[in-house]
Amino acid sequence: MATHRRDAPFGKSNNILLDSVHMSVLTARKPLSALMDETGDGESSLKRTLGPGALVALGIGAIIGAGLFSLTGIAAANNAGPAVVLSFILAAIGCAFAGMCYSEFSTMIPIAGSAYTYAYATMGELLAWIIGWDLVLEYAVGAATVSISWSSYVISMLHDFGITLPAALIASPWQPVRLADGSTVYGVINLPAVLIVCALSLLLIVGIQESARLNELMVLLKVSVVLVFILGGWAYMKPVNHTPFIPPNTGSFGEFGYSGIVRGAGIIFFAFIGFDAVSTAAQEAKNPQKHMPIGIIGSLAVCTLLYVAFAWVMTGLQPYTAFKGSAAPVVAIQATPFTWLATAIKAAIICGYTSVILVMLLGQSRVFYSMSRDGLLPKLFCDVHPKFRTPWRSNLLFLVFVSLFSGFAPIAVVGEMTSIGTLLAFVIVCAGILVMRKTQPNQPRPFRTPLVPLVPILGIIANLGLMAGLGIDNWLRLIIWMAIGLAIYFGYSRKHSKVQLLNL
């Protein structure tokens, strides 16, 4: 028994753990009492500085990226026409199912770690590891993907001002660069992408409050441009461009008509990805029981309103057929006197990408922070800086890891892996609500997901349906990635798990 006390990882919850932890690796769960012990103050705890406004801004920062400016035109031109407005509403409803489930969990378990922590409390350690490893696809790989796109827009804007960077420093060795004379060369490293990842990682080390302030500034800038586009373009819309609102189907599923609205929703769904990153900051929220639902659902609501208004104005300025193969917002702006907005939109995209990278890096370090505290990863991931109270070693490691992807990986390889990882997380969180309502019916829930089991079931169905449409290549990448993760789990994590050690 003395050995158990020496190795005990969860303080005053040891006796509860010994009684309630399942012996099987497949079902070993971490009790809520142990999780709640981790919310206390201490040298290893994170600093609580985020209020409701900062949490909403965090969500908006993660959600509004370049997806709004690129996917809207694609879905309108190829799938839904002006009814892309309805596609946004449909996608938002699908996200809302998952968002309400995230809100319930984040108030019950206000711990850094998001879906990983929720899975650990409901469905066992093995599934928790799988979702934690899966979240690397959403956060770390996602941050690398976005940084590559960020670099391309920065290079383009610098070119607008007569500044041209050497081709060797703006692309990876596997990414061709087309020069002004028409020739094609290959780069050596995508230096701007590396620099933005390094800068934001260092900012996250300095402090969550400082990072939140930069994010709020980026959110203000990009939302301002979106609002200027909406308000400035409203008076120049032509009703004829909204007629017919739902173009007739061409005879193929997803090409206009009602099926086109559904297909468009699947495409633009990924413009909503990011709201779940709010839940990773639960341990740094001032009052998570009250403020987390505001942050998650509030950011979703704000972004949905902006998306719908943006899509309505854009399709009203030009015929939806004009957006095929073009930068849709720039084409739409040509119908107004405000052609200067084209440059402002480019600046908004850069701001959007910056805040997305910041929030993704934040989310990744917080997930691994929680996994490390549970013994599933080495201790360095949960080492908290004595002054800044941030998981600084984890931030430094991801600075290196993400920078390597940003500087040398071709964007086509890592891009879509982010989406399938995110959707899998949504499915597990929705399923977790069903489990918790059965296993912990009397547990206090400051926020309750309405219409259970209907809402979680609809969330599972909606997100599985979107996963099914991602293609076999993405499924194969997911399977390979998970195989690597399982090898790490059975080779290291299971042997060092603090929950498993209590069963020895």
N, C-alpha and C positions, 0 to 999 in steps of 0.2 A: 504493500500500500504506500510505503514511503516513496517508492519509485514513481508512482502515479502522481504524488504530490509534487515531486521535484520537476516532473515533466509537464505538469498541468498547465495547459495553455489558456484556460478561460477563467482564471481566478475563482470567484465565489460560486461559479456554476458547476464546479467539478462533480458534486454529488448528483446534480440533475443530469449532467451529461452521462455519468456512468449508468444511470437508470434508463436513459431514453435513447442513447445512440444505438443505432442498429448495427448488428455484428457484420452483416454482409456489406461488401464494398459497393454493391450496386444500390443499396438502400440506406447506407449510413448518412444520417442527417445531422445537421448542426441545429440544436434547439434554439428557439427564439430567445430564451433567457440568456444563453451564451452570446447571441448576437447583440442583444441589448446592453450587455456588460461593456461591449466595445464602444458604445457611444459616450462613455464617460470621459472626463478630462484626464490628462496625463501626458507625459512626455512623448508617448508614441501616438497620441491622437492628433487629428487634423484640426485646423483653426476654423471656428465657426464665424464666418463674416458675411455670408450671402443672404440678403433679404429677398422678398418676393420680386421686386423689380429686377434685381440682378439675375435671378433664376429665369424669369421670362426672357430677358435679354440673352441669356446663355442659350436658351432654346431657339430663339430667333436666329442667333448667331450660327447655330449648327444647321438650321433648316434652310434658310435663304442663302443659297449659293448660286452658282451659275446655272443650276438646273432650271430655275425660273426663266432665265433668259434664253436658254437653248431648247429645253424639252417642250415648252409651250408651243413654239412654232412647229416643231416636228409632229407633235400630236395633232395639231390643228390641220396641217397640210396633208397628213397621210391617213388620219383616222377619224377625227371627229368634226372637223370644220369649226364653225363658231361654237358648236356644242361642246368644245373643249372646256367651256365654263362648267358644264355638268360633269365632265370627267374629273375636274379638280374637286368638285363637291363629293363625288363618289369616292375618290381616293382619300379625301379627308375623313369620311365616315369610317373607312377601313382603318385608318390610323387612330381614329378616336376610340375604337374598340380596344386596341392595344394600349393607348394612352391612359384610359381609365383603369386598366389592370395595373399598369406601371404606377399610377397614382396611389392605388390601394396598398401595393407592396411598399412603396417608398415612405408611406406614413406608418406602416406597421414595423418596417425594418429600415430605419433611417441610417443605413450604413453605406459607405463607399463600396462599389462593386456591381451595382445595378443587377442585371439579369443573373449574373453568376451567384450573387448572394441569395437572391430569391429562390433559385433552383436548389441551392444547398439546404435551405430551410424546408423545402417542400418535397423534392424528388430525389435527393441523395447526392453523395459526393461525386460519383462517376459522371452523372449528368451535369452537375455543377462544373466539373472540370471541362467537359465537352463544350458547354456554353461559354465558359471563360476563355478557352482556346479559340472558340469561334469568334468571339468579340475582337480578337486581334485583327480579323479580316475587316471588321467594320471600322475600328478605330486606327490602328497603326497602318495597315495597308491602305485604308481610306485616306488617311492624312498624307501618305506618300503620293497617292494618285492625284489628290487635289493640289498638292504642291507643284506637280509637274504642269498641270493646267494653269496654276497661278503664274508660273514662270513664263508660259507662252503669252499670257495677256500683258505681263509686265514688259516683256521684250517688244511686243507690238506697240505698247504705249510709248516706250522709249524711242522706238523707230518713228512714231508720229512727231516726236520732238527733235528728230534728226540725230538721235543717238543710236549707233549700231554696235552691238556687242560681237566679239569674235565667235564664229560658228562653233569652234571647239569648246566653248564654255556655256553653250545654251542647249545642249542636247546630249543624251547618253550615246555610247558607242553603237547602239543598235537602233538609234532613231535618226533617220535622214533629215537633213536641213537643206531646204531649197534656197539658193542664193539669188540675189537680184538679177544676175546675168543668166539665170535659168539652170545653172549647174547644180548638182546635188553633192553634198559632202556629209560626212558623219562626224558627230561631236565626240568629245572626250568625256565630259561631265556636264550635267545640268547644274551649273553653279548657282543660279538664282534660286532654284528649288531647294538646294542644300542650305543656302543662307537663311531662307525664311523658316525652315524647320529648326535650325540651330537657334535663331533669334527667339522664336516663340517658346522653344523648350527652356531656354535660359530664363525667360520671363516667368514661366510656370514655376521654376525653382525659387525665384525671388518671392512669389506669393500669389495666392489665389485671388486676393483682393485687387492687386495690381493687374493681374491677367483679366479679371472681370471688368476693370475700368477700360482697358484697351478694347475688349470685346464690345462693351457698350458704345464706344466711339465708332467702331466699325459698323455696328448695327445701325446707329444713328445715320451714318453716311449712306449706307446702301438702302435703307428704308426711305430716306429723303429722296433719293433718285427715283425709286419706285413710285413714290407719291407724286413727284413732279411729272413723271411719265403719265400717270393716271389722270391727274388734274389738268395737265397741259394738253393731253390728247383728247380729253372728253368732248370738247367743243368741236373737234374736227372729225368725229366719227360720222360715217355715212350709213344710214339704215339699210341700204341695199347690200352692204357687206355682211349683214347679219341675216340675209335672206337667201336661201332657206336656212333656218337656224340649225336644223339637223339635215345635212345633205343626204340624198337617197343612197342606200347601200349599192355598191357596185356588183354585188353577187358573191363577194368573198367576205368571210367573217372578218370583222375588224376594220374593213374599209368603208367607213361612214355608216350611216344609219345608227340604230340603237347599239348594235354590236361594236361599232366604231367608238361609241362613248365608253363602253366597257374596256375595249382595248386601249384607248387613250388613257383611261384611269390607271391601267397597269404600267404604262410608260411613265406618266408623270408622278406616279406614286413615289418614285425615288427622289423627287424634288422635296418630299416631306421628311426624308430620312434625317435623323439627327435629334428629334425631340427626346428620344430615350437617353441621350447623353446628359440631360438634366438630372436624371436619377443617379448618375455616378457621383454627383456633388452633394448627395443627401447628408453626408457626414460633415459638410462644411456650410450647411444652411443654418441660419440662426434659430429658426423654429420649423424643423422639417415636417412635423405633423400638420402644421397649418399652411406652410408655404410651398411644399413640394407639388401638391395638386395645382396650385396657382401657376407655378412655373411650367409644368408639363402641359396641362390643358390650356392655359393662357397663351403659351407660345404657339400651340397648334391653332387656336382660334384666330389669333392675330395674323398668322401666316396664311390661313385659309382665306380670310377676307382680302388680304393683299393679292393673293394668287388669282382669286375669282375676278376682282376688279381689273387687274393687270391683263388677264386673258380677254375680258370683255372689251376693253379699250383697244387692245392690239388687233383683235379680229374685226373691230369696227373701223379701224383706220385704213386697212387694206384688205382685199379679198384673200381668203385663207389660202388660195392657190399660189399667191405671191410668196408664201413663206417656204415653199419647197426648195430645199438645198441652199437656203440663205440664212443669214443672221436675222431672225424674225424681228426683234425689236428695232434694229437699225433700219430695216425695210419699212416698218410701220411709221417710224419717225419722219420718213421722207414725205409723208402726207401732212405734215405740220410745218410751221415756220421755225420750229425749234430743232434744226438739224444739229446744233451744237450738242444736243442731248446724246448723240451717238458716242461722243468721247466721254460724257458723264456716265453713260451706261457701262462703258469699258472700265471706268474707275470704280463703279459700283460692283462690278464683277470681281475686281481685284480685292476690294474690301470684303466682299462676300466670301471669297476663297480664304482670305486671311483669318476671318473669324471661324470658319469651318475647320481649318487646320488647327487652330488654337483649341477649340472645343474637343476635337478628336484626340489630340495629344493629352489633354486633360483627362478625358474618359479612359484612355488606355492605361495611363499611370495609376488611376484609382482602382481599376479592375485588378491589376496585378498587385497593387497594395493589399487588397483584401485577400487575394489568393496566397500571397506570401505570409500574411498573418495566420492563415490556416495551415501553413506548413507545406502547401502544395508547390510552392516556388521558393527559391533561396531567399534568405532573410534580407538581402540587399534591396529587394523590391518594396519592403515596408519600413526601411530606415527613414526616419523623419528628421529633417534638418533642425538642429537645436534652436536656431533663431527664426527661420522662415516658417517652420512647421509645415513643410511640404515633403513629399516622398522624393527627395532630390536625386538619390542614386537611380531610382527607377526612371526619372526624367532624363538623366544623363545617358542611361542605356538606350532609351528610345530615341534620344537625339542621334546616337550613332546608327541604330538599326534603321530608323525611318530615313535618315539622310542617305544611307547606302541605296535604298530603294529609290529615293527621289533623284539621286545623282546618276544612277546607272541602269535602272530598270526601264524597259519600254512600257509606256502607259497602257497599251493594249493588253498586256499580260495581267496586270493587277487591277484594272478598272472595275469589271463587273463582279469580281469576287466580293467586293464590299456589299453589294446588294443582297446576295444570297445569305451572307453571314448575318446581316441585319434582320432579314425576314425570319430566319431560324430562331433568333433571339426573341422576336415578337411571339412566335408560336409557343415557345417554352414558357414565357411569362403568362400568356393567356391560360395555358394548361395549369400553371402553378396556382392561379386563383381558384380553379375548380378543386384542386387538391387541398388547398388551405381551408376552404369553406367546409370540407369534410373532416379534416384532421384537427383543425383549430377553430371550431365554430364560435367559441366564446372569447377568442383573442380580441382585445380592443382594436377597433379600426376607425381612426379619425376620419378617413375617407373610405366609403364603400362603393365598389363598382356596382352600378345599378343593373337590375334585371339579370342577375346570375341565376341559372347558368347560360342564359341566352347570349349575353354580350361576349363572354369569353369564347363560347363555341363559335360565334360568328367571326370573332377575331382569328381563331385558329383556321377556320375554313378560308377566310379571305386571304390570309398570308400564305397558307399552303398553296392556294390557287395561283398566287403571284410567283411563288417559287417554282411551280410546275412550268411556268411560261418562260423560265430563264434559259432553257436549252441544256443539252446534254454536256457540253463543254464545261459549263459552270458547275454542274453536279459532279463531274469527274474531279475538278479542282478541289471542290469541297470535300469529297471523299479522301483524296490524297492528303489534304491538309489535316483532316481529322485522324487519319492513320498515323501521321507524324505525332500529333498530339497525344494519341493513346499510347504510343511507344514511350513518350516522355512520362506519361502518368504512371504506367506500370513499371517503368524503369527507375523513377525517382519519386514522384509525388506520393504514391500510395505508401511508400516506405517511410516518408517523412510527415505524413498527414497527422496533425495533432488529434483529430478525432479518432483515427485508426489506432494511434499509440495508446489511447485510453482503454482499448479493448485487449491489449496484450496481457 
